[in-house]
Amino acid sequence: MERVTVTKEAEGLIDKLREEHGDLMFHQSGGCCDGSQPMCFGKGEFMTGDSDVKLGEVHGCEFYMSRDQFEYWKHTHLTLDVVKGRGSSFSLEIPTGFRFIIRSRVFTAEELKELGEI
């Protein structure tokens, strides 16, 4: 059971960004100004620490979220997707005409058991 997965469309944008920027990473933003959205960075360009949780990897990219935000979202499966529009802040997809988004659903009781949450 994975906490975060990725759509084929998002994989295509990741491939395009990887060609230009090298290895990538994601951090699920919980900020007030840009809302809560996945942010794409060159690997190591966003400093993670004890206050972050690694949820897994999507298409070869580590995916993180702040520990406080994870406490609210730990019962939720995340899918990294992409839509037309402009990315925010410093996310690498800004000039592409697309932006990453998260689609979510609550884990089933069986999935939570597999994750060790219940």
N, C-alpha and C positions, 0 to 999 in steps of 0.2 A: 504494500500500500504506500503510495506516495502522497505527500502533502501538497505538492505543486506539480502541474503538468503543463504542456505547451501545445498550441494548435499548429498545424502545418503552415498556416499563414504567418504566425509569429516566428516559426523556424526560418522561413524565407527572409524575413526582415533581420533576424539575428545573423544569418549567413552574410547578408549584404553589409551589415555593420561590422562584422568580424573581418571581412576583407579589407575594410578601410582602417579599422582601429585595433585589430589584433584580438586577443582574448578579452572576453566580456564578463560582467557580473551584473546582478540585479539586486536592488534593495527596494522593498515595498514601502513607499513613502506613507507616512501617517501625518504629514504636515497640514497645517491649517490653510496655507495660501494656495497650494496646488491640489488640495484634497488628498485622498488616499489613492495613490497610483504607483505602478511599478516604474522604477527609474533604472535606466541602463547606463552603465559606466564601463570604461576600460577597466580590466581586472586590476584591482589594487588602488584605483583612483578614489574609491569611497572607503574610508577607514572604518572597519568593523571592530568590535571589541566585545567585552563581557556583556554589554547591554543589547547585543544582537543575537538572534537565533538563526542558524542556517536551516532553512526548511528543506533543502535538497538542491538538485540541479535540474535545469531545463536546457535541453539541446547543448549540453556541455558547459553551461554557465551556472556558477553558484548563485543561489537565490536566498536572500536574507530578509529579515524583518526585525524591528526592535522587539525586545523581550516584553515590554509593556503591551505593545500592540498584539503580540502573539497570545498573550493571556486572553484577549477578547476573541481572537480568531482561531484558537487551537482546535476548535470543533468544526472548522471549515476547510473544505478542499478548494484549492485555488487553481485556476487555469489561466495561464498567460496567453492573451490573444492580442490582436492588433485591429485597429479601425482607422479610417481616414480621419485626418485631423492633425493638429500641431501638438507635439509633446511639450512638456513643461520643464522649467528650471534648467538643469544641466544634463538632462537625459539625451543620449546620443542620437536618438531618432528624430529630433526636432526638425532638421532640414529635409527629411524624406517625404513629408506630406502624410505620414502615418504616425500613430502613437500607440504605445502598448497600453493595454487595459487588463484588468483582472475580472474574470467571471468566477463566481463562487457558488458553492452549495454546501449545506451542512452534511457532514459525514453521517453515514448510517451507523446504527449501534454495532453492527458487525465490523465495519471499517474501524470504528473507534477501538474496538476490542483488539483488532489486529495491530493498531498503532500503540496499544498499551495504555490508552487513555481511560478505559473503564475496566 
